[in-house]
Amino acid sequence: MDCAGSIWKCTKMKTRIPDNLLAKASQLCKLSCRPVRVKLVLKDGRTIYDMFVDETGEIVMTSGKLVFGERDLRFRPSNIVDVVTY
């Protein structure tokens, strides 16, 4: 992705869940027509609760706080292995 001219797009790309889980996240969001509350399972076995993911796979909120970039997360999005609804 060319980031020239759009700092927002470059920042937000860093908070997207891995490509192999995009279809699953999109399907979950289609049911509610808005970001959906999920648990994220990481490679190291941790489960991150109270996350909100939109239909494009972007992590938009965590524990009631907006996510503007990877610095707002306690993990790397590339370490996500599963997305689970409550």
Secondary structure as UniProt FT lines:
FT   TURN            4..5
FT   HELIX           7..13
FT   TURN            14..15
FT   HELIX           19..21
FT   HELIX           22..32
FT   STRAND          36..42
FT   TURN            43..44
FT   STRAND          47..53
FT   TURN            55..56
FT   STRAND          58..62
FT   TURN            63..64
FT   STRAND          65..66
FT   HELIX           70..72
FT   HELIX           77..79
FT   STRAND          80..85
//
